[in-house]
Amino acid sequence: MATTPAPELTFRLATASDVQALVELIESAYRGDASRAGWTTEADLLSGQRTDPEGVAAVVEAEGSRLLVAEQDGELVACCQLEHRGDHAYFGMFAVRPTRQGGGLGKVIIAEAERTVREEWDAREMHMTVIRQRAELIAWYERRGYVRTGRMTPFPYGDERFGIPQRADLEFELLVKKLA
């Protein structure tokens, strides 16, 4: 029996016309019941919004910033923020459609992000922050070569633009990867 090849994944930079679709993608990957279809949900740690149109638009429009979009068959399936910060790049706003998680798509996206910052900015390191309570997600990043630094920053309690915490001990840990 012949199998149909998977549709090709294409990458491009987000534009202002993508903002609403990107907000919906990011929200679906992290918050609410839709996020439970995948494994990256933060629904047990945070309720409320993960981002908003203004926040996504700011990333799309900022100098030294890129919002990389991945599509299959014209469908937006993943995205990530890349920000040039001198000798390193920051990786954030990473989202994969929940129904597409667990099949290796995230590995492809992060590899493309790393390639992009090396080639475009000559970045030697990739930095990211992850909620330290997200042990399974941190372990996934560690398998991709990211190292826990033990450097923590507080969660922005009281700023509902980032969600409504469901516990009082949330904080972010910096993860770093040296890029070859």
C-alpha positions as CSV (number, residue, x, y, z in Angstrom):
1,M,0.0,0.0,0.0
2,A,1.4,3.4,-1.0
3,T,1.6,6.1,1.6
4,T,0.9,9.8,0.9
5,P,3.9,11.9,1.8
6,A,3.4,14.5,4.5
7,P,2.8,18.0,3.1
8,E,6.0,20.1,2.9
9,L,6.6,22.5,5.7
10,T,7.3,26.1,4.6
11,F,8.8,28.9,6.6
12,R,8.2,32.7,6.3
13,L,8.2,35.8,8.4
14,A,5.0,36.9,9.9
15,T,3.3,40.1,8.7
16,A,0.7,42.3,10.3
17,S,-2.0,40.4,8.4
18,D,-1.0,37.3,10.4
19,V,-1.5,38.8,13.9
20,Q,-5.0,37.5,14.7
21,A,-4.2,34.0,13.4
22,L,-1.0,33.9,15.4
23,V,-2.8,35.0,18.6
24,E,-5.3,32.2,18.1
25,L,-2.5,29.6,17.5
26,I,-0.5,30.7,20.6
27,E,-3.6,30.7,22.8
28,S,-4.6,27.3,21.5
29,A,-1.2,25.8,22.4
30,Y,-1.0,27.1,25.9
31,R,-4.4,28.0,27.4
32,G,-7.9,26.7,27.8
33,D,-9.3,23.3,26.9
34,A,-8.0,23.4,23.3
35,S,-4.5,23.3,24.7
36,R,-5.1,20.0,26.4
37,A,-5.1,18.3,23.0
38,G,-1.3,18.8,23.0
39,W,1.3,18.4,25.7
40,T,2.5,22.0,26.0
41,T,-0.5,23.3,27.9
42,E,-0.1,25.7,30.8
43,A,-3.8,25.5,31.6
44,D,-3.1,24.0,35.1
45,L,-0.6,26.8,35.9
46,L,-2.3,29.8,34.3
47,S,-5.7,30.9,33.1
48,G,-6.6,33.9,31.1
49,Q,-4.7,35.0,28.0
50,R,-1.1,34.0,26.9
51,T,-0.7,36.9,24.6
52,D,-2.8,39.5,22.8
53,P,-2.9,41.2,19.3
54,E,-0.8,44.1,20.6
55,G,1.9,41.9,21.9
56,V,2.1,39.8,18.8
57,A,2.1,42.9,16.5
58,A,4.9,44.4,18.6
59,V,7.1,41.3,17.9
60,V,6.2,41.4,14.2
61,E,7.0,45.1,13.9
62,A,10.1,45.4,16.2
63,E,13.5,46.0,14.7
64,G,15.8,43.1,15.5
65,S,12.9,40.8,15.9
66,R,11.3,38.1,13.8
67,L,8.2,36.1,14.2
68,L,8.9,32.9,12.2
69,V,5.8,31.1,10.9
70,A,5.6,27.5,9.7
71,E,2.8,26.4,7.3
72,Q,1.7,23.1,5.8
73,D,-0.7,23.1,2.9
74,G,-1.4,26.8,3.6
75,E,-2.3,26.2,7.2
76,L,-0.5,28.0,10.0
77,V,0.9,25.2,12.2
78,A,3.6,26.7,14.3
79,C,5.5,29.9,15.1
80,C,8.3,31.3,17.2
81,Q,9.8,34.7,18.1
82,L,13.4,35.4,17.4
83,E,15.0,38.5,18.9
84,H,18.5,39.7,18.2
85,R,20.3,40.6,21.5
86,G,23.9,41.3,20.5
87,D,25.9,38.1,20.8
88,H,22.9,35.9,21.3
89,A,19.3,35.5,20.2
90,Y,16.2,35.1,22.3
91,F,13.7,32.4,21.4
92,G,10.1,32.8,22.6
93,M,6.4,32.7,21.7
94,F,6.9,29.2,20.5
95,A,3.7,27.5,19.6
96,V,2.7,24.3,17.7
97,R,-0.9,23.6,16.9
98,P,-2.0,21.2,19.7
99,T,-3.3,18.6,17.2
100,R,0.2,18.6,15.5
101,Q,2.2,18.2,18.7
102,G,4.1,15.0,19.5
103,G,5.0,14.2,15.9
104,G,8.4,15.9,15.6
105,L,7.3,19.3,14.2
106,G,8.7,21.2,17.2
107,K,12.2,19.8,16.6
108,V,12.0,21.0,13.0
109,I,10.9,24.5,14.0
110,I,13.5,24.9,16.7
111,A,16.2,23.7,14.3
112,E,15.1,26.3,11.7
113,A,15.1,29.0,14.4
114,E,18.6,28.1,15.4
115,R,19.8,28.1,11.7
116,T,18.1,31.4,11.1
117,V,19.7,33.3,14.0
118,R,23.2,31.8,13.1
119,E,22.9,32.8,9.5
120,E,21.1,36.2,9.8
121,W,22.7,37.5,13.0
122,D,25.8,35.3,13.5
123,A,24.3,34.5,17.0
124,R,26.5,32.2,19.0
125,E,23.9,31.3,21.7
126,M,20.1,31.0,21.9
127,H,18.4,32.0,25.1
128,M,14.9,31.3,26.3
129,T,12.9,31.5,29.5
130,V,10.6,28.7,30.6
131,I,8.3,28.5,33.6
132,R,10.5,26.4,36.0
133,Q,7.5,24.2,37.0
134,R,7.2,23.0,33.4
135,A,9.6,20.0,34.0
136,E,8.4,18.0,30.9
137,L,8.9,21.0,28.6
138,I,12.3,21.8,30.1
139,A,13.4,18.2,29.6
140,W,12.3,18.4,26.0
141,Y,14.6,21.5,25.5
142,E,17.4,19.7,27.3
143,R,17.2,16.9,24.8
144,R,17.6,19.6,22.1
145,G,20.9,20.8,23.8
146,Y,19.6,23.6,26.0
147,V,21.1,23.9,29.5
148,R,19.4,25.0,32.6
149,T,21.3,28.0,34.1
150,G,19.5,28.2,37.5
151,R,19.0,31.9,36.8
152,M,15.4,32.8,37.7
153,T,13.2,35.8,37.0
154,P,9.9,36.4,38.7
155,F,6.6,35.8,36.9
156,P,4.8,39.1,36.3
157,Y,2.1,38.6,38.9
158,G,-0.7,41.2,38.6
159,D,-0.2,41.7,34.9
160,E,-3.1,39.8,33.3
161,R,-1.6,40.3,29.8
162,F,0.5,37.2,30.7
163,G,-2.2,35.2,32.3
164,I,-3.8,34.7,35.7
165,P,-1.5,32.5,37.9
166,Q,-3.1,29.5,39.5
167,R,-0.3,29.2,42.1
168,A,2.0,31.6,44.0
169,D,5.4,30.2,43.1
170,L,5.8,30.7,39.4
171,E,9.1,31.9,38.0
172,F,11.0,31.7,34.8
173,E,14.3,29.9,34.3
174,L,16.9,30.9,31.7
175,L,17.9,28.1,29.3
176,V,20.9,28.5,27.0
177,K,22.3,26.7,24.0
178,K,25.6,27.3,22.4
179,L,25.1,27.4,18.6
180,A,27.8,25.8,16.4
